[in-house]
């Protein structure tokens, strides 16, 4: 099948391209080739390429910047998603939209399931939820894939930042009061391909198995990398950030379980695979 990937030069877009190109004809376009906020440009690309699926990975992902660049965050995440859903409908394509754990407020005491009530507490989460709404309302043939704490080649991520800081500093302070689900882009891309090829529809949570705090993730990364830099737990209040973060935003991949699909491996195993890819 023909697959169009928006945000094709980003961390997730590159992983999607690598997975899907093994079995499908893929056109992966970065912002310079396809600005999703330009409806006419989006329509032109879809008309010319005629994809069966649009994998909409283009996004404004800077959580803190979204608080000051609010208009741009909504322009990309909401308006851009509206445009891609509209041209998917017009072109007879299905669309997969990648959303976030930040559509939840983090006040629960268990991982969120697909139908739990959303209540984002920052503009990044609100703009991504607006994108979800547009996709779900405009294009019946849709997937909404919520994921979180992405890491992988081709983009800035927490694991590479921790490895870099550990080599520069005598010790690290990492927050221990935010819990979530780390996700390796390669694993997410493979699961996305399974969903697409099976004709899945609706909302899915797709993250690596189990959950942890940023502090626990940092410690595991350094343990596997055989770096002995001490990592001290601290609280979010010790770090000044423009955007509030949900305290507990782990995602339960409940629909994958209900359908008997193969779960993504536990996050420590995914970290090991990524470190091997980095030759660490």
DADA-V460672 format. One record per pair of residues at least 6 apart in sequence whose C-alpha atoms are under 8 Angstrom apart, sorted by the first residue. I is the first residue (numbers start at 0). GAP is how many residues later the second one is. D is the distance in Angstrom with one decimal. If there is no record, write none. Layout:
i=I gap=GAP d=D
i=I gap=GAP d=D
This chain:
i=0 gap=23 d=5.3
i=0 gap=24 d=6.1
i=0 gap=50 d=7.5
i=0 gap=51 d=6.2
i=0 gap=52 d=7.9
i=1 gap=22 d=6.2
i=1 gap=23 d=4.8
i=1 gap=24 d=6.0
i=1 gap=25 d=7.8
i=1 gap=47 d=7.9
i=1 gap=48 d=7.3
i=1 gap=49 d=4.6
i=1 gap=50 d=5.4
i=1 gap=51 d=6.7
i=2 gap=17 d=7.8
i=2 gap=21 d=7.0
i=2 gap=22 d=6.1
i=2 gap=23 d=4.8
i=2 gap=24 d=6.3
i=2 gap=48 d=5.3
i=2 gap=49 d=6.1
i=2 gap=50 d=5.0
i=2 gap=51 d=5.9
i=2 gap=52 d=7.2
i=3 gap=22 d=5.9
i=3 gap=23 d=4.9
i=3 gap=24 d=5.9
i=3 gap=25 d=7.8
i=3 gap=45 d=8.0
i=3 gap=47 d=5.9
i=3 gap=49 d=6.3
i=3 gap=50 d=4.7
i=3 gap=51 d=6.1
i=4 gap=8 d=6.6
i=4 gap=11 d=7.7
i=4 gap=12 d=7.4
i=4 gap=21 d=7.4
i=4 gap=22 d=6.1
i=4 gap=23 d=4.5
i=4 gap=24 d=6.2
i=4 gap=49 d=5.9
i=4 gap=50 d=4.7
i=4 gap=51 d=6.0
i=4 gap=52 d=6.8
i=5 gap=7 d=7.0
i=5 gap=22 d=6.2
i=5 gap=23 d=5.4
i=5 gap=24 d=6.3
i=5 gap=25 d=7.8
i=5 gap=28 d=7.3
i=5 gap=30 d=7.7
i=5 gap=48 d=7.6
i=5 gap=49 d=6.4
i=5 gap=50 d=5.0
i=5 gap=51 d=5.4
i=5 gap=52 d=5.1
i=6 gap=6 d=5.5
i=6 gap=21 d=7.4
i=6 gap=22 d=6.1
i=6 gap=23 d=4.8
i=6 gap=24 d=6.4
i=6 gap=49 d=7.1
i=6 gap=50 d=5.1
i=6 gap=51 d=3.8
i=6 gap=52 d=7.1
i=7 gap=6 d=5.8
i=7 gap=9 d=7.3
i=7 gap=20 d=4.6
i=7 gap=21 d=4.7
i=7 gap=22 d=4.7
i=7 gap=49 d=7.3
i=7 gap=50 d=7.4
i=8 gap=19 d=7.6
i=8 gap=20 d=6.9
i=8 gap=21 d=5.0
i=8 gap=22 d=8.0
i=8 gap=145 d=7.9
i=9 gap=20 d=7.5
i=9 gap=48 d=7.7
i=9 gap=144 d=6.5
i=9 gap=145 d=6.4
i=10 gap=140 d=7.8
i=10 gap=141 d=6.5
i=10 gap=142 d=6.2
i=10 gap=143 d=4.8
i=10 gap=144 d=4.8
i=10 gap=174 d=7.3
i=11 gap=45 d=6.8
i=11 gap=140 d=7.8
i=11 gap=173 d=5.7
i=11 gap=177 d=7.6
i=12 gap=15 d=7.3
i=12 gap=44 d=6.0
i=12 gap=45 d=7.8
i=13 gap=140 d=7.1
i=14 gap=170 d=5.9
i=14 gap=171 d=5.5
i=14 gap=174 d=5.9
i=15 gap=170 d=7.6
i=15 gap=173 d=4.9
i=15 gap=174 d=7.7
i=16 gap=9 d=6.8
i=16 gap=11 d=6.5
i=18 gap=167 d=7.6
i=18 gap=170 d=6.2
i=18 gap=171 d=6.1
i=18 gap=174 d=7.4
i=19 gap=6 d=6.9
i=19 gap=173 d=6.6
i=29 gap=28 d=7.9
i=30 gap=27 d=7.9
i=33 gap=7 d=6.7
i=33 gap=8 d=6.7
i=33 gap=11 d=7.8
i=34 gap=6 d=7.1
i=34 gap=7 d=7.4
i=35 gap=6 d=6.1
i=35 gap=22 d=7.5
i=35 gap=40 d=7.0
i=35 gap=44 d=4.7
i=35 gap=45 d=7.4
i=35 gap=47 d=6.8
i=35 gap=48 d=6.9
i=36 gap=38 d=6.6
i=36 gap=39 d=6.0
i=36 gap=42 d=6.1
i=36 gap=43 d=4.4
i=36 gap=46 d=6.9
i=37 gap=42 d=7.5
i=37 gap=45 d=7.6
i=38 gap=41 d=8.0
i=38 gap=44 d=5.4
i=38 gap=45 d=7.8
i=41 gap=41 d=7.1
i=41 gap=42 d=6.7
i=41 gap=45 d=6.9
i=42 gap=44 d=5.6
i=45 gap=41 d=6.9
i=45 gap=42 d=7.5
i=45 gap=45 d=6.7
i=46 gap=44 d=6.7
i=49 gap=41 d=6.9
i=49 gap=43 d=7.9
i=50 gap=40 d=8.0
i=50 gap=42 d=6.2
i=51 gap=40 d=7.3
i=51 gap=41 d=4.7
i=51 gap=42 d=6.3
i=52 gap=35 d=8.0
i=52 gap=40 d=5.3
i=52 gap=41 d=4.7
i=52 gap=42 d=5.6
i=52 gap=43 d=7.5
i=52 gap=143 d=8.0
i=53 gap=30 d=7.9
i=53 gap=34 d=7.1
i=53 gap=39 d=6.9
i=53 gap=40 d=6.2
i=53 gap=41 d=4.6
i=53 gap=42 d=6.2
i=54 gap=40 d=5.9
i=54 gap=41 d=4.9
i=54 gap=42 d=6.4
i=55 gap=25 d=7.5
i=55 gap=28 d=7.4
i=55 gap=39 d=7.0
i=55 gap=40 d=5.9
i=55 gap=41 d=5.0
i=55 gap=42 d=6.5
i=56 gap=40 d=6.7
i=56 gap=41 d=5.9
i=57 gap=18 d=7.9
i=57 gap=19 d=7.9
i=58 gap=17 d=6.0
i=58 gap=18 d=5.5
i=59 gap=6 d=7.8
i=59 gap=12 d=7.8
i=59 gap=13 d=5.5
i=59 gap=16 d=6.0
i=59 gap=17 d=6.1
i=59 gap=64 d=7.9
i=60 gap=63 d=7.2
i=61 gap=62 d=7.6
i=62 gap=59 d=7.9
i=62 gap=60 d=7.7
i=62 gap=61 d=5.4
i=62 gap=180 d=6.5
i=63 gap=60 d=8.0
i=63 gap=177 d=6.5
i=63 gap=178 d=5.1
i=63 gap=179 d=5.0
i=64 gap=177 d=7.6
i=65 gap=6 d=7.6
i=65 gap=7 d=5.5
i=65 gap=57 d=5.8
i=65 gap=58 d=5.6
i=65 gap=177 d=8.0
i=66 gap=55 d=7.3
i=66 gap=56 d=5.9
i=66 gap=57 d=7.6
i=66 gap=175 d=6.4
i=66 gap=176 d=6.3
i=69 gap=53 d=6.7
i=72 gap=50 d=7.6
i=72 gap=51 d=6.7
i=72 gap=54 d=6.4
i=73 gap=53 d=5.0
i=73 gap=54 d=7.9
i=73 gap=56 d=8.0
i=76 gap=50 d=5.6
i=76 gap=51 d=5.5
i=76 gap=53 d=7.5
i=76 gap=54 d=5.6
i=77 gap=49 d=5.6
i=77 gap=50 d=6.5
i=77 gap=51 d=7.9
i=77 gap=52 d=5.2
i=77 gap=53 d=4.2
i=77 gap=54 d=7.9
i=77 gap=56 d=7.2
i=78 gap=52 d=7.2
i=79 gap=51 d=7.8
i=80 gap=16 d=7.8
i=80 gap=50 d=5.2
i=80 gap=51 d=7.8
i=80 gap=53 d=6.7
i=80 gap=54 d=6.5
i=81 gap=49 d=6.6
i=81 gap=52 d=5.1
i=81 gap=53 d=6.3
i=81 gap=56 d=7.6
i=83 gap=11 d=7.9
i=84 gap=10 d=6.7
i=84 gap=49 d=7.1
i=84 gap=50 d=5.2
i=84 gap=53 d=6.0
i=84 gap=54 d=5.6
i=85 gap=52 d=6.2
i=85 gap=53 d=6.8
i=87 gap=6 d=6.1
i=87 gap=7 d=6.4
i=87 gap=51 d=6.9
i=88 gap=49 d=7.2
i=88 gap=50 d=5.3
i=88 gap=51 d=7.9
i=88 gap=52 d=8.0
i=92 gap=48 d=7.4
i=93 gap=45 d=7.5
i=93 gap=47 d=4.8
i=93 gap=48 d=5.6
i=94 gap=40 d=7.9
i=94 gap=44 d=7.5
i=94 gap=46 d=6.5
i=94 gap=47 d=4.9
i=94 gap=48 d=6.2
i=95 gap=46 d=5.7
i=95 gap=47 d=4.4
i=95 gap=48 d=5.8
i=95 gap=49 d=7.0
i=96 gap=35 d=7.2
i=96 gap=38 d=7.3
i=96 gap=45 d=7.7
i=96 gap=46 d=6.1
i=96 gap=47 d=4.9
i=96 gap=48 d=6.1
i=97 gap=46 d=6.0
i=97 gap=47 d=4.9
i=97 gap=48 d=5.8
i=97 gap=49 d=7.2
i=98 gap=29 d=6.1
i=98 gap=30 d=7.4
i=98 gap=33 d=7.1
i=98 gap=45 d=6.7
i=98 gap=46 d=5.8
i=98 gap=47 d=4.4
i=98 gap=48 d=6.3
i=99 gap=25 d=7.2
i=99 gap=28 d=7.1
i=99 gap=45 d=8.0
i=99 gap=46 d=4.8
i=99 gap=47 d=5.1
i=99 gap=48 d=5.7
i=100 gap=24 d=7.9
i=100 gap=45 d=6.3
i=100 gap=46 d=6.1
i=100 gap=47 d=5.6
i=100 gap=148 d=5.7
i=100 gap=149 d=7.1
i=100 gap=150 d=6.8
i=101 gap=18 d=6.0
i=101 gap=19 d=7.7
i=101 gap=20 d=7.9
i=101 gap=22 d=7.5
i=101 gap=23 d=4.7
i=101 gap=143 d=7.6
i=101 gap=144 d=6.8
i=101 gap=147 d=7.0
i=102 gap=15 d=5.6
i=102 gap=16 d=6.0
i=102 gap=17 d=4.4
i=102 gap=18 d=7.8
i=102 gap=22 d=4.7
i=102 gap=23 d=6.5
i=102 gap=25 d=7.1
i=102 gap=26 d=5.9
i=103 gap=13 d=7.5
i=103 gap=14 d=4.8
i=103 gap=15 d=4.9
i=103 gap=16 d=4.9
i=103 gap=17 d=7.5
i=103 gap=21 d=7.7
i=103 gap=142 d=7.2
i=103 gap=145 d=6.7
i=104 gap=13 d=7.2
i=104 gap=14 d=5.2
i=104 gap=15 d=5.1
i=104 gap=16 d=5.7
i=104 gap=141 d=5.2
i=104 gap=142 d=7.8
i=104 gap=144 d=7.5
i=105 gap=139 d=7.9
i=105 gap=140 d=4.1
i=105 gap=141 d=4.9
i=105 gap=142 d=4.3
i=105 gap=143 d=4.9
i=106 gap=139 d=7.1
i=106 gap=140 d=6.7
i=106 gap=141 d=6.4
i=107 gap=140 d=6.7
i=108 gap=139 d=7.2
i=109 gap=138 d=7.9
i=109 gap=140 d=7.6
i=110 gap=137 d=7.7
i=110 gap=138 d=6.7
i=110 gap=139 d=4.7
i=110 gap=140 d=4.8
i=110 gap=141 d=5.0
i=111 gap=137 d=7.0
i=111 gap=138 d=6.3
i=111 gap=139 d=4.8
i=111 gap=140 d=5.3
i=112 gap=92 d=7.3
i=112 gap=138 d=6.4
i=112 gap=139 d=5.2
i=112 gap=140 d=6.9
i=112 gap=141 d=5.9
i=113 gap=89 d=6.1
i=113 gap=90 d=6.2
i=113 gap=91 d=6.3
i=113 gap=138 d=7.7
i=113 gap=139 d=7.8
i=113 gap=140 d=7.0
i=113 gap=141 d=7.2
i=119 gap=6 d=5.5
i=119 gap=9 d=7.8
i=120 gap=123 d=6.5
i=120 gap=124 d=7.2
i=120 gap=125 d=7.3
i=121 gap=121 d=5.8
i=121 gap=122 d=5.9
i=121 gap=123 d=7.3
i=122 gap=120 d=7.8
i=131 gap=12 d=6.8
i=134 gap=7 d=7.0
i=134 gap=9 d=8.0
i=135 gap=6 d=6.6
i=135 gap=8 d=7.9
i=140 gap=60 d=6.7
i=141 gap=59 d=5.7
i=141 gap=60 d=6.2
i=142 gap=57 d=7.1
i=142 gap=58 d=5.1
i=142 gap=59 d=4.9
i=142 gap=60 d=5.9
i=142 gap=61 d=7.5
i=143 gap=58 d=6.0
i=143 gap=59 d=4.6
i=143 gap=60 d=6.2
i=144 gap=58 d=5.9
i=144 gap=59 d=5.0
i=144 gap=60 d=5.8
i=144 gap=61 d=6.5
i=145 gap=57 d=7.5
i=145 gap=58 d=6.2
i=145 gap=59 d=4.8
i=145 gap=60 d=6.1
i=146 gap=36 d=7.2
i=146 gap=58 d=6.0
i=146 gap=59 d=5.3
i=146 gap=60 d=5.5
i=146 gap=104 d=7.5
i=147 gap=32 d=7.2
i=147 gap=33 d=6.0
i=147 gap=34 d=6.2
i=147 gap=35 d=6.2
i=147 gap=59 d=6.6
i=147 gap=103 d=8.0
i=148 gap=31 d=7.2
i=148 gap=32 d=6.3
i=148 gap=33 d=4.7
i=148 gap=34 d=5.8
i=149 gap=7 d=7.0
i=149 gap=32 d=6.1
i=149 gap=33 d=4.8
i=149 gap=34 d=5.9
i=149 gap=35 d=6.3
i=150 gap=6 d=5.3
i=150 gap=7 d=6.9
i=150 gap=8 d=6.9
i=150 gap=31 d=7.5
i=150 gap=32 d=6.2
i=150 gap=33 d=5.1
i=150 gap=34 d=6.0
i=151 gap=32 d=5.8
i=151 gap=33 d=5.4
i=151 gap=34 d=7.1
i=151 gap=122 d=6.7
i=158 gap=59 d=7.2
i=158 gap=62 d=6.8
i=161 gap=56 d=6.5
i=161 gap=59 d=7.9
i=161 gap=60 d=7.9
i=162 gap=58 d=7.7
i=162 gap=59 d=7.0
i=164 gap=7 d=7.6
i=165 gap=6 d=7.0
i=165 gap=56 d=7.9
i=165 gap=61 d=7.4
i=165 gap=63 d=5.8
i=166 gap=62 d=7.9
i=168 gap=60 d=7.8
i=169 gap=59 d=6.2
i=169 gap=60 d=7.4
i=170 gap=58 d=5.4
i=170 gap=59 d=4.9
i=170 gap=60 d=6.0
i=170 gap=61 d=7.5
i=171 gap=57 d=7.2
i=171 gap=58 d=6.2
i=171 gap=59 d=4.7
i=171 gap=60 d=6.1
i=172 gap=58 d=5.7
i=172 gap=59 d=4.8
i=172 gap=60 d=5.9
i=172 gap=61 d=6.1
i=173 gap=40 d=6.5
i=173 gap=41 d=5.0
i=173 gap=44 d=7.5
i=173 gap=57 d=6.7
i=173 gap=58 d=6.2
i=173 gap=59 d=5.4
i=173 gap=60 d=5.7
i=173 gap=61 d=7.8
i=174 gap=38 d=7.4
i=174 gap=39 d=5.9
i=174 gap=40 d=5.6
i=174 gap=58 d=5.7
i=174 gap=59 d=4.6
i=174 gap=60 d=4.9
i=174 gap=61 d=5.7
i=175 gap=37 d=5.4
i=175 gap=38 d=6.0
i=175 gap=39 d=5.1
i=175 gap=40 d=7.4
i=175 gap=57 d=5.4
i=175 gap=58 d=5.7
i=175 gap=59 d=6.0
i=175 gap=60 d=7.8
i=176 gap=36 d=6.7
i=176 gap=57 d=7.7
i=176 gap=58 d=5.8
i=176 gap=59 d=6.6
i=176 gap=70 d=6.2
i=177 gap=35 d=5.4
i=177 gap=36 d=6.6
i=177 gap=58 d=7.7
i=177 gap=67 d=7.6
i=177 gap=68 d=6.9
i=177 gap=69 d=4.4
i=177 gap=70 d=5.8
i=177 gap=71 d=7.8
i=178 gap=32 d=6.7
i=178 gap=33 d=5.2
i=178 gap=34 d=4.2
i=178 gap=35 d=6.8
i=178 gap=68 d=6.1
i=178 gap=69 d=4.8
i=178 gap=70 d=6.2
i=178 gap=71 d=6.4
i=179 gap=31 d=5.4
i=179 gap=32 d=5.7
i=179 gap=33 d=6.4
i=179 gap=34 d=8.0
i=179 gap=68 d=6.1
i=179 gap=69 d=5.0
i=179 gap=70 d=4.0
i=179 gap=71 d=7.2
i=180 gap=26 d=6.1
i=180 gap=27 d=6.5
i=180 gap=28 d=7.3
i=180 gap=29 d=6.6
i=180 gap=30 d=4.6
i=180 gap=31 d=6.5
i=180 gap=68 d=7.6
i=180 gap=69 d=5.0
i=180 gap=70 d=6.5
i=180 gap=86 d=7.6
i=181 gap=25 d=6.7
i=181 gap=26 d=6.1
i=181 gap=29 d=7.1
i=181 gap=30 d=7.8
i=181 gap=85 d=6.0
i=182 gap=24 d=5.0
i=182 gap=25 d=5.0
i=182 gap=84 d=6.8
i=182 gap=87 d=7.6
i=183 gap=23 d=7.9
i=183 gap=24 d=7.0
i=183 gap=83 d=7.8
i=183 gap=86 d=6.1
i=183 gap=87 d=7.4
i=183 gap=90 d=7.5
i=186 gap=21 d=7.6
i=186 gap=77 d=6.5
i=186 gap=83 d=7.9
i=187 gap=18 d=6.6
i=187 gap=19 d=6.9
i=187 gap=76 d=7.7
i=190 gap=15 d=7.6
i=190 gap=73 d=7.6
i=203 gap=49 d=6.9
i=203 gap=50 d=7.8
i=203 gap=51 d=6.0
i=203 gap=52 d=7.1
i=204 gap=46 d=6.2
i=204 gap=47 d=6.5
i=204 gap=48 d=4.7
i=204 gap=49 d=7.1
i=204 gap=50 d=7.3
i=204 gap=51 d=7.7
i=205 gap=45 d=7.7
i=205 gap=47 d=5.7
i=205 gap=50 d=8.0
i=205 gap=58 d=7.6
i=206 gap=44 d=7.0
i=206 gap=46 d=7.0
i=206 gap=57 d=6.6
i=207 gap=55 d=7.8
i=207 gap=56 d=4.9
i=207 gap=57 d=5.5
i=207 gap=58 d=5.3
i=207 gap=59 d=5.0
i=207 gap=62 d=7.3
i=208 gap=54 d=7.4
i=208 gap=55 d=5.9
i=208 gap=56 d=5.5
i=208 gap=57 d=3.9
i=208 gap=58 d=5.6
i=209 gap=56 d=5.9
i=209 gap=57 d=6.6
i=210 gap=39 d=6.1
i=210 gap=56 d=7.6
i=214 gap=16 d=7.3
i=214 gap=17 d=7.6
i=214 gap=18 d=6.0
i=217 gap=13 d=7.4
i=218 gap=12 d=6.4
i=219 gap=48 d=7.3
i=220 gap=50 d=7.0
i=221 gap=6 d=6.9
i=221 gap=7 d=7.5
i=223 gap=48 d=7.0
i=224 gap=50 d=7.4
i=224 gap=55 d=6.0
i=252 gap=10 d=7.8
i=255 gap=6 d=7.3
i=255 gap=7 d=6.8
i=256 gap=6 d=7.2
